[in-house]
Amino acid sequence: MNIFQVTGRLVKDPVLNELDNGSKVANITLAVERRYKTKENKNIVDFVDYSLWGKLAENICKISKQGSVILLTGNLETKKIKVGETEVSVLNPVVDSYQHIASKHATMETETEVENKTEKSKKKTTKKSEEMEK
């Protein structure tokens, strides 16, 4: 299967552009950390360019800003380009879906952390209700 998924932070605010034919496109760059680190234990970050089209382009421009964590899913398409006298094959990521994961200053929480917060909130609400009944 030809599927890719990538999660990263937007390097800058996405900008919606409209082409002469009416198509809408947003070109973005994601900062994507690799799973492994350098010998000095530093993160390795790749800056990868993507294009989102149509409704995806409109949505990312409305919802996500610089620093937002987003998830892109799609497939890879082979293109032939000419470099000097040589023809080279390159992979072009085609984005099929986009998901806003977190805003710039938000931290990623695990499901357990979210469940714990929910349980604490429920206990506080129950306690307040009991106190009001007295």
Order of alpha helices (4+ residues) and beta strands (2+ residues): beta-beta-beta-beta-alpha-beta-beta-alpha
